[in-house]
Amino acid sequence: MTLTTIDPTSALVVIDLQQGIVSAHSDPAVTDVVKQAAHLTAEFRRHSLPVVLVNVTGRAPGRTEAGRSGGGAALPPGWADLIGELDVQPTDHLITKRRRSAFHDTGLDTLLRDLGVTQIVLAGISTSAGVESTARSGADYGYHVVLATDAMIDPDADSHRHSIERVFPKLGETATTAEVIDMVEATR
């Protein structure tokens, strides 16, 4: 479903745009995704809407790490630092996750409810993992979910396409960055 409205208290949630993940991404389109996500953060801030920047610092401990590359190895210095293009501001809300969904064991739901947020706009890496998991959780928590499809990317083009075409229409509304910003402008 395409974007129909922006709620009065909508929040932007940017997933895993951090040094270690962005620098490891081989698709040159990641540059455009970063640009779109940075544009969204600037516009949400300009309209005094909450911006939540999420990074990941590892995996859940225990059996879920068995057999995965990287296992429990320490991350290199700076790996989890948010990319400079996001221009982190004191008004931003920072969330660190250890699982795919930004909602799982992070306090994100409490933060959003305390801010009166009813709608989340999602952007980030990876479309089929962190973004999709957060979208699923957000829908389960009852948020209106909007997915800025040109502000997300996945290492696997087929998985990206599947999430956008098959999964996201069941979880919320989809739009381009320009459409989200135009809607924000129209409702402010």
Disulfide bonds with the S-S distance in Angstrom:
none
